[in-house]
C-alpha cells in the first residue's frame, strides 16, 4: 500500500519532469523564446534537482520521512500551480527550479523508504516500483500531458500535474504511518562516499548514460519532425510508444539486476541505448523523412530505445547500493544527483547542438555520450556486487539502524 502510494507520487513527479519536452514548441511560441531556450526549462529542473538532493537530504536528516514526504509533495504541488500561472519565461523558470528542488526531496526520500521496507533481497524490485512511477509517467502521463498541451495550452498541462499530485498529498496525510527515520549523515561523509573510485565511476557512468538519452529526448518534438515529418500533434504518439516500452524495460531491469547482477544489466542497457541512438542518427541523416517506411523504422527503434533505456535507472541504483551497502541513503542520493545532472547535461548539450547543427546531430551526440558511459562502466575497479571485507564497511561509513519516528 505504502509503496503504491509512493509510486503514484513518482508518477506525478515523472509526468512533470518529462512532459515539458513534449510541449516545448507551445511554451516557446507563447513566451516568445526559441525552442532551445525553452528546453533550458528542462535543464533548470534537472540541475536544481541534482544540486539540491544531497544538500536537502543532509539538512533534513533530523526530520521524519513522513514529514519529508508530505512537505516535499506540498511544495511540488505549489510549484506547478505557480508554473501554470507564470506570466513570463523568468517566472516559469523560477517555478521549474522550485519544482526540481521539491521533486529531489520527494524522490530521494521515497526511494530510501522503499528500500528500507523491502530489505536487501528485494531492493531491486522495490526501487523499480518507485522508478516504475516514472516509467508509467512516460507511458501515460507524458503523452497525455503533451496531448492536453497541444489541444489546449501548456498551462493546462501543468494544471494536470497539480491534479495528479493533489490526491497523493491527501494520501500522505491520511494513511502514511510512521516509517524508518533516516540516519543523520554529514555532507562530508556523503562526499567521502561519493568520491571513492568505484562509486564515483559508477555514478559518472550513470550520468553520461542519462545525458545521452536526454540529448535526444529533451528535443524529441524537433527530432521527430526532422526525421519522420510528423507534426507536433503526433509527437504524443511517439512519447506513448517510448513510455510503454519503458514500463516493460523498467520491470525487466529491476528483475535482471536481482538475478544476473547490476553490472551486467547496466552494461547491456547502455550498449543497447548507444546502438539505438546510432540507428536513429543514421535514419535521420541519410533517409528522407515523411515516408511510411521511415516512420515504421523510427517507431520500432523508439520501442527498443525506450525498453533498454528504462532498464538502466533501477540498475544504476542497484549498482551503487552494491558498492556502498552500508550507506544506502547516501548511495541513492548521490546516484539521484548524477541522474539529474545527466538530464541537465543532455538538455544543455542538446540545445547547443540543435541551435548550431541539426536535429540529426542530436542522435550522433547521444550515441557518443552513451559510449562514454559504457567505457566508464567497464573500467577496472567498478564491479558492482563485490562485497567489502569483514569489518570494512563500504565508504568507510556505516549508517545507524533506522528507527521509526512519526
KEFI-937014 format. One line per field, with one value per residue (C-alpha): x, y, z; residue number from 1; residue in three letters. Coordinates in steps of 0.05 Angstrom, whole numbers. Example, Ala and Ser with C-alpha at 12.3 -4.5 7.8 and 13.67 -1.06 7.14 Angstrom:
<nodes>
xx	(246/273)
yy	(-90/-21)
zz	(156/143)
i	(1/2)
aa	(ala/ser)
</nodes>
This chain:
<nodes>
xx	(0/54/98/39/26/99/99/38/76/135/85/65/139/157/100/121/195/188/125/159/197/132/105/168/141/78/118/168/112/71/131/167/232/269/256/328/318/252/289/331/269/284/356/336/290/343/401/362/344/416/446/393/386/448/441/369/380/433/393/331/365/333/263/219/208/133/145/194/147/88/126/161/97/62/119/118/43/53/109/64/8/58/83/13/1/70/64/136/193/230/171/163/238/232/173/212/270/224/192/261/281/217/219/290/270/208/241/303/260/212/268/303/237/222/290/284/215/235/301/365/338/282/311/320/245/226/267/240/170/185/220/162/122/169/164/89/92/130/79/15/27/76/37/-28/0/30/-37/-71/-19/-26/-102/-107/-49/16/-13/-67/-11/18/-52/-58/4/-29/-90/-43/-5/-65/-92/-21/-13/-80/-60/7/-31/-86/-53/22/45/110/167/241/278/336/403/440/499/542/557/630/611/567/624/673/630/614/687/710/735/685/625/650/659/590/554/593/573/501/508/532/481/424/456/460/386/363/405/351/291/290/282/242/190/242/278/214/193/260/265/195/158/106/75/77/6/32/92/47/44/120/120/68/108/172/136/101/166/200/149/170/244/239/208/258/317/298/290/353/393/369/382/445/475/472/538/518/449/476/528/476/427/478/502/431/418/482/460/390/419/465/406/365/425/432/358/356/420/413/339/285/232/158/155/116/179/218/162/156/231/232/177/210/276/239/209/278/306/252/259/334/340/288/322/381/354/337/401/443/414/427/500/514/477/523/584/562/517/526/505/443/412/478/485/415/422/489/463/400/441/482/419/391/458/455/386/413/475/434/387/444/485/424/403/471/473/403/418/484/480/419/367/405/467/427/427/501/518/473/507/575/554/529/596/630/582/599/674/666/623/675/736/775/754/680/648/581/566/635/625/670/716/692/697/708/645/640/654/684/616/560/492/458/399/338/285/211/191/127)
yy	(0/50/31/41/110/129/103/146/205/188/184/257/277/240/270/339/328/296/328/395/362/348/419/459/488/513/545/576/605/635/663/687/648/598/524/511/566/535/470/501/495/420/435/482/429/376/419/444/372/348/403/404/329/317/384/373/301/327/386/345/285/301/301/240/212/224/299/300/264/308/373/358/338/401/444/406/419/493/498/472/519/577/548/543/616/642/706/706/660/682/666/598/585/602/554/498/507/502/440/409/422/393/333/318/314/272/221/210/201/155/112/106/88/35/1/2/-31/-83/-108/-125/-186/-148/-78/-81/-94/-42/11/-9/1/73/85/49/110/149/100/97/173/168/117/153/219/250/234/251/317/332/319/366/419/412/413/469/503/483/516/462/410/438/441/367/355/392/346/285/310/331/261/238/294/276/203/220/257/206/137/144/112/124/100/87/150/167/169/235/236/297/328/309/236/240/270/218/160/192/207/134/109/52/94/155/114/83/150/181/124/135/210/201/146/192/251/210/194/264/297/270/262/335/357/297/341/374/309/273/328/327/251/230/292/281/345/366/340/269/273/246/181/175/192/138/86/105/105/38/6/39/9/-60/-43/-17/-82/-124/-82/-90/-165/-176/-136/-183/-245/-234/-174/-99/-94/-139/-109/-38/-50/-86/-28/25/-15/-21/54/70/24/55/125/106/76/139/181/141/145/220/233/190/175/223/238/230/160/104/61/115/125/50/42/104/76/8/37/81/19/-12/54/61/-12/-13/57/48/-17/27/71/14/-20/42/48/-26/-16/39/2/-58/-13/23/-28/2/72/62/131/164/118/133/209/211/169/211/274/242/223/293/323/277/305/376/359/326/386/436/397/380/453/475/420/436/511/505/440/397/351/291/313/303/228/224/264/220/157/187/202/131/104/147/116/46/60/84/24/-27/8/-35/-21/-13/-81/-75/-134/-140/-141/-105/-147/-165/-105/-57/-20/8/82/78/93/51/83/74/27/68/79/90/162/199)
zz	(0/20/-39/-86/-57/-64/-136/-153/-126/-171/-228/-215/-210/-273/-312/-291/-304/-373/-403/-416/-473/-509/-503/-517/-582/-547/-490/-538/-580/-524/-484/-547/-537/-582/-574/-549/-497/-476/-470/-414/-371/-371/-354/-297/-266/-271/-247/-186/-171/-177/-134/-80/-70/-26/9/27/49/96/123/134/166/233/205/199/130/138/147/89/41/59/57/-9/-43/-19/-46/-111/-119/-104/-156/-210/-191/-198/-264/-293/-275/-296/-338/-364/-382/-320/-275/-306/-298/-224/-216/-251/-204/-144/-175/-184/-112/-83/-130/-107/-35/-50/-96/-53/9/-27/-55/12/46/-6/2/77/74/23/52/15/-22/-58/-61/-137/-145/-93/-127/-195/-166/-147/-213/-245/-229/-273/-330/-326/-328/-394/-419/-398/-363/-413/-477/-442/-417/-485/-518/-469/-483/-558/-558/-507/-473/-440/-377/-376/-377/-312/-284/-299/-257/-199/-207/-204/-143/-100/-83/-68/-18/13/17/51/105/111/110/116/181/219/175/188/207/161/198/205/157/147/79/89/96/34/-7/20/-2/-69/-82/-74/-141/-152/-131/-170/-233/-224/-216/-273/-318/-298/-310/-382/-395/-376/-413/-477/-474/-457/-510/-557/-511/-489/-561/-585/-618/-663/-676/-694/-742/-777/-782/-798/-820/-765/-738/-665/-654/-666/-620/-565/-604/-603/-529/-516/-554/-516/-449/-458/-478/-418/-370/-394/-392/-321/-295/-333/-309/-236/-241/-282/-231/-176/-219/-260/-226/-234/-271/-329/-334/-334/-389/-431/-423/-441/-501/-525/-519/-556/-613/-614/-616/-674/-713/-702/-724/-788/-802/-791/-830/-892/-905/-928/-877/-889/-919/-885/-882/-845/-795/-783/-772/-728/-683/-680/-658/-608/-577/-570/-543/-490/-468/-459/-431/-376/-355/-333/-275/-226/-246/-233/-163/-151/-172/-122/-68/-81/-78/-14/20/90/69/25/33/13/-46/-70/-63/-98/-155/-160/-166/-221/-258/-258/-274/-334/-353/-346/-386/-440/-444/-447/-498/-539/-541/-565/-618/-643/-644/-682/-721/-738/-707/-735/-696/-632/-640/-660/-597/-554/-581/-564/-492/-485/-507/-453/-402/-427/-422/-350/-332/-353/-324/-274/-202/-212/-205/-171/-128/-97/-21/28/72/141/187/128/111/41/40/110/139/167/174/241/244/225/278/267/281/262)
i	(1/2/3/4/5/6/7/8/9/10/11/12/13/14/15/16/17/18/19/20/21/22/23/24/25/26/27/28/29/30/31/32/33/34/35/36/37/38/39/40/41/42/43/44/45/46/47/48/49/50/51/52/53/54/55/56/57/58/59/60/61/62/63/64/65/66/67/68/69/70/71/72/73/74/75/76/77/78/79/80/81/82/83/84/85/86/87/88/89/90/91/92/93/94/95/96/97/98/99/100/101/102/103/104/105/106/107/108/109/110/111/112/113/114/115/116/117/118/119/120/121/122/123/124/125/126/127/128/129/130/131/132/133/134/135/136/137/138/139/140/141/142/143/144/145/146/147/148/149/150/151/152/153/154/155/156/157/158/159/160/161/162/163/164/165/166/167/168/169/170/171/172/173/174/175/176/177/178/179/180/181/182/183/184/185/186/187/188/189/190/191/192/193/194/195/196/197/198/199/200/201/202/203/204/205/206/207/208/209/210/211/212/213/214/215/216/217/218/219/220/221/222/223/224/225/226/227/228/229/230/231/232/233/234/235/236/237/238/239/240/241/242/243/244/245/246/247/248/249/250/251/252/253/254/255/256/257/258/259/260/261/262/263/264/265/266/267/268/269/270/271/272/273/274/275/276/277/278/279/280/281/282/283/284/285/286/287/288/289/290/291/292/293/294/295/296/297/298/299/300/301/302/303/304/305/306/307/308/309/310/311/312/313/314/315/316/317/318/319/320/321/322/323/324/325/326/327/328/329/330/331/332/333/334/335/336/337/338/339/340/341/342/343/344/345/346/347/348/349/350/351/352/353/354/355/356/357/358/359/360/361/362/363/364/365/366/367/368/369/370/371/372/373/374/375/376/377/378/379/380/381/382/383/384/385/386/387/388/389/390/391/392/393/394/395/396/397/398/399/400/401/402/403/404/405/406)
aa	(unk/unk/unk/unk/unk/unk/unk/unk/unk/unk/unk/unk/unk/unk/unk/unk/unk/unk/unk/unk/unk/unk/unk/unk/unk/unk/unk/unk/unk/unk/unk/unk/unk/unk/unk/unk/unk/unk/unk/unk/unk/unk/unk/unk/unk/unk/unk/unk/unk/unk/unk/unk/unk/unk/unk/unk/unk/unk/unk/unk/unk/unk/unk/unk/unk/unk/unk/unk/unk/unk/unk/unk/unk/unk/unk/unk/unk/unk/unk/unk/unk/unk/unk/unk/unk/unk/unk/unk/unk/unk/unk/unk/unk/unk/unk/unk/unk/unk/unk/unk/unk/unk/unk/unk/unk/unk/unk/unk/unk/unk/unk/unk/unk/unk/unk/unk/unk/unk/unk/unk/unk/unk/unk/unk/unk/unk/unk/unk/unk/unk/unk/unk/unk/unk/unk/unk/unk/unk/unk/unk/unk/unk/unk/unk/unk/unk/unk/unk/unk/unk/unk/unk/unk/unk/unk/unk/unk/unk/unk/unk/unk/unk/unk/unk/unk/unk/unk/unk/unk/unk/unk/unk/unk/unk/unk/unk/unk/unk/unk/unk/unk/unk/unk/unk/unk/unk/unk/unk/unk/unk/unk/unk/unk/unk/unk/unk/unk/unk/unk/unk/unk/unk/unk/unk/unk/unk/unk/unk/unk/unk/unk/unk/unk/unk/unk/unk/unk/unk/unk/unk/unk/unk/unk/unk/unk/unk/unk/unk/unk/unk/unk/unk/unk/unk/unk/unk/unk/unk/unk/unk/unk/unk/unk/unk/unk/unk/unk/unk/unk/unk/unk/unk/unk/unk/unk/unk/unk/unk/unk/unk/unk/unk/unk/unk/unk/unk/unk/unk/unk/unk/unk/unk/unk/unk/unk/unk/unk/unk/unk/unk/unk/unk/unk/unk/unk/unk/unk/unk/unk/unk/unk/unk/unk/unk/unk/unk/unk/unk/unk/unk/unk/unk/unk/unk/unk/unk/unk/unk/unk/unk/unk/unk/unk/unk/unk/unk/unk/unk/unk/unk/unk/unk/unk/unk/unk/unk/unk/unk/unk/unk/unk/unk/unk/unk/unk/unk/unk/unk/unk/unk/unk/unk/unk/unk/unk/unk/unk/unk/unk/unk/unk/unk/unk/unk/unk/unk/unk/unk/unk/unk/unk/unk/unk/unk/unk/unk/unk/unk/unk/unk/unk/unk/unk/unk/unk/unk/unk/unk/unk/unk/unk/unk/unk/unk/unk/unk/unk/unk/unk/unk/unk/unk/unk/unk/unk/unk/unk/unk/unk/unk/unk/unk/unk/unk/unk/unk)
</nodes>
